[in-house]
Amino acid sequence: MRNFINILLLVILSINISAQNSFIITGYIINKKTNTPISGAHVIVKEKQKVSVSDKNGYYSIILYKENVELVFSHTQYENQNILIRKAKDQRIDIVMEEKINMLPEAVVGVRKPVNLVAKKLYDVTDYEFINNNLLLFAYRYKEKINPWLVIINNFGDTICTQHIDVEGTFYKDCTDNIHLITKQKAYQIHYDSTKIKLLYPVSPKEFKEALSPCIAEMNNKYYLKQYYYNNQVLTYYIGNPEDTTISELRIIADEVGLRMLADRDRFHAMGAKAPTEADLRFEEMCFFDPIFAPLVKIKDRICIFNYVDSLMEFYNEKGELINEITMNFHNKPHWKEELYVDNAMAKVYTLFKKNGVSTLYEINLNTGKLGKSIVIPSFIFVDKIKVNNNHIYFLYRKTDILDLMKLYKYKIE
């Protein structure tokens, strides 16, 4: 196992520039008028997809790998600030941001019904991701499945950039927030330079999955990895440190009921079988051994494991030390779904309940483990690919007519 994860770390490090050449930029982002900290501000490496977000104290940190890099400081309520980092050294840079005078665009999206972001475009959208402050779509024009496009729009639906491609695919965002296009033949990293979309570093989908899918999150230049064992009834999380290539175990979660079932092979003899066949074991795995659902997510400067097996929210600091445990039991209620949505900009987490095709999101109170505000997506049955970002719910929806196009909607959380 250790060899496997060491290999994984080497692959991750080969995609990013060596950590030995890295340096860190830190500082505080402050409101110019009130001299108060600004939380939820994005720190973006221009022409890259690496993003950091300021915490409740306005503090930010971001790792860079070369000099002469431009950082963009952005927030929906403030004017952007651009800073050129000329020297490759650790340094503190405090940022003062001015409030926007005209806040009309934010008021427009605050209507109490979902907004169709591609209403006037003949796009059939099959997938989407957030890229910097915009949205990346995988779409077909006029429902022609032989005519796929990559499209970048802003949050008001205006088209910024389009790129025709020849293959069907889906998006995958890795633990370092790079977006990839996965096709049947190749996996590509998507690069966007504000004028053109490029597909870079092609590898086979199998190589891509083996290398990157175990990596769940990155925080302060440490990687959080997962591995399943025993028919997916044991889940182990690890912390990988690229500076010294060490691996430490963060948490082992086991489904004791599933493990007992797995160990009990006598039931096959009770059914008259001398020994389970390969088909018996494969059927058993498909029907009785669902993978443990205990997602690990990054919430500002903490790691949280939503351990539904033991009904606990577990919070860890950057050293991998357990700092808090909170009991939760909402997952035992009817119509709960194994879905978790993190709004990184607002440091909020939501879970999903679905009844008769109607989706209802509930905010999880991270201090009590109880459910808070509920948000029903109104008049939309069987929505697809829900995401939450910057206090908005995004989803795909196709009307009942088979000739209708799949559209991307957003809905402001009031």
C-alpha positions in Angstrom: 0.0 0.0 0.0 2.8 2.4 0.9 4.4 1.8 -2.5 1.1 2.6 -4.2 0.7 5.9 -2.5 4.3 6.9 -3.0 3.8 6.3 -6.7 0.6 8.4 -6.5 2.5 11.3 -4.9 5.2 11.2 -7.6 2.5 11.4 -10.3 0.8 14.4 -8.5 4.2 16.1 -8.1 5.0 15.5 -11.8 1.9 17.5 -12.8 2.8 20.3 -10.5 6.2 21.9 -10.4 8.6 20.6 -7.7 7.8 21.8 -4.2 11.4 22.6 -3.6 11.1 25.5 -5.9 7.9 26.8 -4.3 7.3 29.9 -2.2 4.2 31.2 -0.4 2.4 34.5 -0.5 0.3 35.4 2.5 -1.5 38.4 3.8 -4.8 40.0 4.8 -7.6 41.3 2.5 -9.2 44.4 4.0 -12.2 46.7 3.2 -10.7 50.1 2.3 -13.6 52.1 3.7 -14.2 50.2 7.0 -10.8 48.7 7.5 -12.5 45.4 8.3 -11.5 41.9 7.0 -13.0 40.6 3.8 -13.9 36.9 3.9 -14.6 34.8 0.8 -12.4 36.7 -1.5 -10.8 34.7 -4.3 -7.0 34.8 -4.9 -6.4 33.5 -8.4 -3.2 32.8 -10.3 -3.8 34.5 -13.6 -3.8 32.1 -16.6 -3.9 29.2 -14.1 -6.8 27.5 -12.3 -5.2 27.6 -8.8 -7.4 29.4 -6.4 -7.3 30.3 -2.7 -10.0 31.9 -0.6 -9.7 34.3 2.3 -11.0 33.2 5.7 -13.2 35.0 8.2 -10.3 37.1 9.3 -9.5 38.1 5.7 -6.3 36.0 5.8 -5.2 34.2 2.6 -2.2 32.1 1.5 -1.3 30.7 -1.8 1.7 28.6 -3.0 3.5 29.7 -6.2 6.3 28.1 -8.2 7.8 30.9 -10.3 8.3 34.7 -10.2 6.6 37.2 -12.5 3.2 35.7 -11.7 0.1 37.9 -11.6 -2.4 37.4 -8.8 -6.0 38.5 -9.2 -8.0 39.3 -6.0 -11.7 39.2 -6.6 -15.0 39.3 -4.7 -18.5 39.8 -6.0 -18.9 43.0 -3.9 -15.5 44.5 -4.5 -13.4 45.8 -7.4 -10.7 43.4 -8.6 -7.1 44.0 -7.6 -4.2 42.7 -9.7 -0.7 42.2 -8.1 2.5 41.1 -10.0 4.7 38.9 -7.9 8.2 39.8 -9.2 10.4 37.8 -6.8 10.3 34.1 -6.0 10.4 34.3 -2.2 8.1 34.0 0.8 6.4 37.3 1.4 3.4 39.0 2.9 1.2 41.2 0.8 -1.9 42.8 2.3 -4.6 43.9 -0.1 -7.1 46.8 0.3 -10.2 46.4 -1.8 -12.9 49.0 -2.7 -16.6 48.2 -2.7 -18.3 48.2 -6.1 -20.6 51.2 -6.6 -23.0 49.5 -8.9 -24.4 46.3 -7.3 -27.2 45.9 -9.9 -26.0 42.6 -11.3 -26.2 40.9 -7.9 -29.7 42.3 -7.4 -30.8 40.9 -10.8 -29.9 37.3 -9.9 -31.7 37.6 -6.6 -35.1 36.8 -8.0 -37.0 34.0 -6.4 -37.0 31.6 -9.3 -34.3 29.7 -11.1 -32.6 31.6 -13.9 -31.9 29.8 -17.2 -28.3 30.9 -17.9 -28.4 29.6 -21.5 -32.1 30.5 -22.3 -31.3 32.2 -25.6 -28.7 29.8 -26.8 -29.4 26.5 -28.6 -27.2 24.5 -26.3 -27.9 21.0 -25.0 -25.7 21.1 -21.9 -24.5 17.7 -20.5 -21.9 18.8 -18.0 -20.4 22.0 -16.4 -17.8 23.1 -14.0 -16.7 26.4 -12.3 -13.5 27.8 -13.9 -12.2 30.9 -12.1 -15.2 33.2 -11.8 -17.0 31.7 -14.8 -18.7 28.5 -16.0 -17.3 25.9 -18.3 -19.9 24.0 -20.3 -19.8 20.8 -22.3 -22.6 21.3 -24.8 -24.0 20.2 -28.1 -25.6 22.6 -30.5 -29.2 21.8 -31.5 -29.0 18.4 -29.7 -26.6 17.2 -32.4 -24.5 14.6 -30.5 -21.9 14.7 -33.2 -21.2 18.4 -32.7 -19.7 18.9 -29.2 -18.4 22.2 -27.9 -16.6 23.6 -24.9 -18.2 26.9 -23.9 -17.3 29.4 -21.2 -20.0 31.8 -20.0 -20.0 34.3 -17.1 -22.5 34.1 -14.3 -25.1 36.1 -16.3 -25.0 33.7 -19.2 -22.9 35.9 -21.6 -20.6 33.8 -23.8 -16.9 34.5 -23.3 -15.2 31.8 -25.3 -16.1 28.7 -27.4 -14.0 25.8 -28.7 -15.2 23.0 -31.0 -13.9 19.5 -30.1 -14.4 16.2 -31.8 -15.1 13.9 -28.9 -17.7 13.3 -26.3 -16.6 13.6 -22.7 -17.3 14.7 -19.1 -15.5 17.0 -16.7 -13.4 16.0 -13.7 -12.0 18.5 -11.2 -9.0 17.1 -9.3 -7.8 17.8 -5.8 -5.7 20.8 -6.9 -8.8 22.3 -8.7 -7.5 21.6 -12.2 -10.3 20.7 -14.6 -9.9 17.7 -16.9 -11.9 16.4 -19.9 -12.4 12.7 -19.8 -13.2 10.9 -23.1 -13.2 7.2 -24.0 -9.7 7.4 -25.5 -7.9 10.2 -23.6 -8.0 12.4 -20.5 -6.9 16.0 -21.0 -6.2 18.9 -18.7 -8.2 22.0 -19.7 -6.3 25.2 -19.9 -8.1 28.6 -20.4 -6.1 31.8 -21.0 -9.0 34.2 -21.3 -9.1 33.9 -25.1 -8.8 30.3 -26.0 -9.5 26.8 -24.5 -6.7 24.2 -24.8 -6.6 20.5 -24.1 -3.2 19.6 -22.7 -1.3 16.6 -21.4 -3.2 13.7 -22.9 -3.1 10.4 -21.1 -5.2 7.2 -21.1 -8.3 7.4 -18.9 -7.1 4.3 -17.0 -3.7 6.0 -16.1 -5.5 9.2 -15.2 -7.9 7.4 -12.8 -5.2 5.4 -11.1 -3.1 8.5 -10.6 -5.5 11.2 -9.6 -8.8 9.7 -8.4 -7.4 8.7 -4.9 -6.5 12.4 -4.2 -9.5 14.1 -2.6 -8.2 17.5 -1.4 -5.2 19.7 -1.0 -4.5 22.1 1.8 -1.3 24.0 2.6 0.7 21.8 0.2 -0.5 18.5 1.7 -2.6 16.0 -0.2 -5.5 14.0 1.3 -5.8 10.6 -0.3 -8.4 7.8 0.0 -8.3 4.0 -0.5 -11.0 1.4 -0.1 -10.4 -2.2 1.2 -12.4 -5.4 1.8 -15.1 -5.0 -0.8 -15.3 -1.3 -0.1 -16.3 -1.9 3.6 -13.1 -0.2 5.0 -12.1 3.3 3.9 -8.8 4.8 4.9 -7.7 8.4 4.5 -4.0 9.4 4.3 -2.1 12.6 4.3 0.8 12.9 1.8 3.5 15.4 2.3 5.3 16.2 -1.0 8.2 18.0 0.7 9.5 14.8 2.2 7.2 12.2 0.4 6.0 10.9 3.7 2.6 9.3 4.2 0.6 9.4 7.4 -2.7 7.7 8.2 -5.5 10.2 9.0 -8.5 8.0 9.6 -9.8 4.4 9.1 -13.6 4.0 8.8 -15.1 0.5 8.8 -18.6 -0.8 8.3 -18.7 -3.6 10.9 -21.9 -5.0 9.6 -20.5 -5.3 6.1 -17.3 -6.9 7.4 -19.3 -9.5 9.4 -21.3 -10.3 6.2 -18.1 -10.5 4.2 -16.5 -12.9 6.7 -19.5 -15.2 7.0 -19.2 -17.6 4.1 -21.2 -20.3 6.0 -24.4 -18.9 4.6 -23.5 -20.4 1.2 -23.3 -23.8 2.8 -26.6 -23.3 4.5 -28.1 -22.7 1.0 -26.7 -26.1 -0.2 -23.6 -24.8 -2.0 -20.2 -26.4 -1.3 -18.5 -23.1 -1.9 -19.4 -19.7 -3.3 -18.8 -19.4 -7.1 -17.2 -16.4 -8.7 -20.7 -15.4 -9.9 -22.0 -15.7 -6.3 -19.3 -13.4 -5.0 -19.8 -10.9 -7.8 -23.6 -10.8 -7.2 -23.0 -10.4 -3.5 -20.7 -7.5 -4.0 -23.1 -5.7 -6.3 -26.1 -6.2 -4.1 -24.8 -6.0 -0.5 -21.5 -4.2 -0.4 -22.0 -0.5 -1.4 -18.9 1.6 -0.8 -18.8 3.4 2.5 -20.1 6.9 2.2 -17.9 9.1 4.4 -16.7 12.1 2.2 -13.8 14.2 3.2 -14.0 17.9 2.3 -12.0 21.0 2.9 -13.8 23.9 4.6 -11.5 26.9 4.7 -8.5 25.9 7.0 -10.1 22.7 8.3 -10.6 19.2 6.9 -14.0 17.6 7.8 -15.0 14.0 7.4 -18.7 13.4 7.2 -18.6 10.0 8.8 -22.1 8.7 8.2 -21.0 5.2 9.3 -20.4 6.4 12.9 -22.8 9.4 12.7 -20.1 11.9 13.3 -18.7 15.1 11.7 -15.0 15.0 12.4 -12.8 18.1 12.1 -9.0 18.0 11.6 -6.4 20.7 11.5 -3.7 21.0 8.9 -1.4 18.6 11.0 -4.0 15.9 10.8 -5.0 16.3 14.5 -8.6 15.7 15.5 -9.9 19.0 16.9 -13.6 18.4 17.2 -16.3 15.7 16.8 -20.0 16.5 16.4 -22.9 14.0 16.4 -25.3 14.0 13.4 -28.3 11.9 12.7 -30.1 13.6 9.8 -29.0 10.8 7.4 -31.3 8.4 9.2 -34.4 10.4 8.0 -36.5 9.3 5.0 -35.6 10.4 1.5 -32.0 11.4 2.4 -29.6 10.9 -0.5 -25.8 10.2 -0.3 -24.9 13.6 -1.7 -22.8 16.4 -0.2 -22.4 19.9 -1.6 -19.7 22.3 -0.4 -19.9 26.1 -1.1 -16.2 26.9 -0.7 -16.8 30.6 -1.2 -19.3 30.8 1.7 -17.8 27.9 3.8 -21.2 26.2 3.9 -22.2 22.5 3.4 -25.5 21.2 2.1 -27.1 17.7 2.0 -29.9 16.5 -0.3 -33.3 15.0 0.3 -35.4 13.9 -2.7 -39.1 12.9 -2.7 -41.2 12.3 -5.8 -38.4 13.8 -7.9 -38.4 17.1 -6.0 -34.9 18.1 -4.7 -34.6 19.8 -1.3 -31.2 21.0 0.0 -30.6 21.5 3.7 -27.7 23.5 5.1 -25.8 21.5 7.6 -25.0 23.5 10.8 -21.3 22.8 11.2 -21.4 23.7 14.9 -24.3 21.4 15.9 -24.6 18.8 13.2 -28.3 19.6 12.8 -30.1 20.7 9.6 -30.7 24.3 9.1 -32.2 26.3 6.2 -34.0 24.2 3.6 -34.0 25.2 -0.1 -36.6 23.6 -2.4 -35.8 23.8 -6.1 -39.4 24.8 -7.2 -41.3 23.4 -10.1 -38.3 21.4 -11.4 -38.6 17.6 -11.2 -35.6 15.3 -11.4 -32.9 17.9 -11.8 -29.3 16.8 -12.5 -25.7 17.6 -11.5 -26.5 19.9 -8.6 -23.6 22.2 -7.4 -23.5 25.0 -4.9 -21.2 28.0 -5.3 -21.2 31.5 -3.8 -24.7 31.2 -2.3 -26.2 29.9 -5.5 -27.5 26.5 -6.5 -26.7 25.4 -10.0 -28.3 22.4 -11.8 -29.1 20.9 -15.2 -32.7 20.4 -16.2 -34.6 19.2 -19.3 -38.3 19.7 -19.6 -40.6 16.8 -20.2 -40.7 17.1 -24.0 -38.0 14.9 -25.5 -37.2 17.6 -28.0 -36.3 20.1 -25.3 -32.7 20.9 -24.6 -30.9 20.4 -21.3 -30.3 23.8 -19.8 -28.1 25.2 -17.0 -30.0 27.0 -14.2 -28.9 28.9 -11.1 -31.0 29.7 -8.1 -30.0 32.2 -5.4 -30.2 31.0 -1.8 -32.2 33.6 0.1 
